[in-house]
């Protein structure tokens, strides 16, 4: 059951990414094609706490984690530093509750556990 929910969550994230890309294409906004961001996303997904992650067209990193009732602002700051160290172009990091992602809630309804603006 958990495996099925995880797969559904991943599919939802992919659909959201495609929807943003199509929306921006129709608006004439070129898609972000940044190999450093792609490499950074791969690094983030290997983090032990991260269940899934996505970078939006406005260069926000959403990383979903299991909510252990701790403030994740420090973890978001760490992700900003990790982005900087790897040359990624990230504007903001939002650490979100993985259960909201799995439950297929819309991205705007994901509960933010921590966040940081990247400098």
C-alpha positions in Angstrom: 0.0 0.0 0.0 2.8 2.5 0.9 4.6 1.6 -2.3 1.5 2.4 -4.3 1.0 5.7 -2.6 4.7 6.6 -3.2 4.3 5.9 -6.9 1.1 7.9 -7.1 2.9 10.8 -5.3 5.8 10.7 -7.8 3.4 10.6 -10.7 1.6 13.7 -9.3 4.9 15.5 -9.1 5.7 14.7 -12.7 2.3 15.9 -13.8 2.8 19.2 -12.0 6.2 19.7 -13.7 4.7 19.0 -17.1 1.8 21.3 -16.5 4.2 24.1 -15.5 6.3 23.5 -18.6 3.2 23.5 -20.9 1.8 26.6 -19.3 5.1 28.5 -19.7 5.5 27.3 -23.3 2.1 28.7 -24.1 3.2 32.0 -22.4 6.4 32.1 -24.4 8.6 31.6 -21.4 11.5 29.3 -22.3 11.9 26.3 -20.0 14.8 26.3 -17.6 17.5 24.1 -19.1 20.2 24.1 -16.5 22.4 21.1 -16.1 23.7 22.3 -12.8 20.2 22.4 -11.4 19.6 18.9 -12.7 22.8 17.7 -11.0 21.7 19.4 -7.8 18.3 17.8 -8.0 20.0 14.4 -8.2 22.1 15.2 -5.2 19.1 16.4 -3.2 17.2 13.2 -4.0 20.0 11.2 -2.5 19.7 13.0 0.8 18.6 10.4 3.4 15.7 12.5 4.7 14.4 13.5 1.2 11.6 11.3 -0.2 11.2 13.3 -3.4 12.1 16.7 -4.8 11.3 19.0 -7.7 12.6 22.3 -9.0 9.8 24.6 -10.3 10.0 27.0 -13.2 10.4 29.9 -10.8 13.5 28.0 -9.4 11.9 26.9 -6.1 13.1 23.6 -4.7 10.4 21.6 -3.1 11.8 18.7 -1.1 9.4 16.3 0.6 10.3 14.7 3.9 8.6 12.7 6.6 7.3 15.1 9.2 9.0 14.4 12.5 7.5 17.5 14.2 10.8 19.5 14.0 11.3 22.9 12.4 13.0 22.4 9.0 14.1 25.9 8.4 17.7 24.9 9.2 17.4 22.0 6.7 16.2 24.5 4.1 19.2 26.7 4.8 21.4 23.7 4.3 19.8 23.0 1.0 20.4 26.6 -0.1 24.1 26.2 0.8 24.2 22.8 -1.0 22.7 24.5 -4.1 25.3 27.3 -4.0 28.2 24.8 -3.5 27.0 22.9 -6.6 26.4 26.0 -8.8 22.7 25.5 -8.9 20.4 28.5 -9.5 17.8 28.1 -6.8 15.7 31.0 -5.5 14.0 29.4 -2.5 13.8 26.1 -0.8 10.6 24.7 0.7 10.7 21.5 2.8 7.2 20.0 2.6 5.3 17.2 4.3 5.7 14.0 2.2 2.2 12.9 3.3 0.7 15.8 1.4 2.6 14.9 -1.7 1.5 11.2 -1.4 -2.1 12.3 -0.8 -2.1 14.1 -4.2 -2.8 17.5 -2.7 -2.1 20.3 -5.0 1.3 21.9 -4.6 -0.3 25.1 -3.1 -1.7 22.9 -0.3 1.5 21.1 0.6 2.3 21.9 4.3 5.6 23.7 4.5 7.8 22.4 7.4 10.7 24.7 6.7 11.8 27.3 4.1 14.6 29.6 3.2 15.4 32.1 0.6 18.7 31.3 -1.1 21.2 34.2 -1.6 
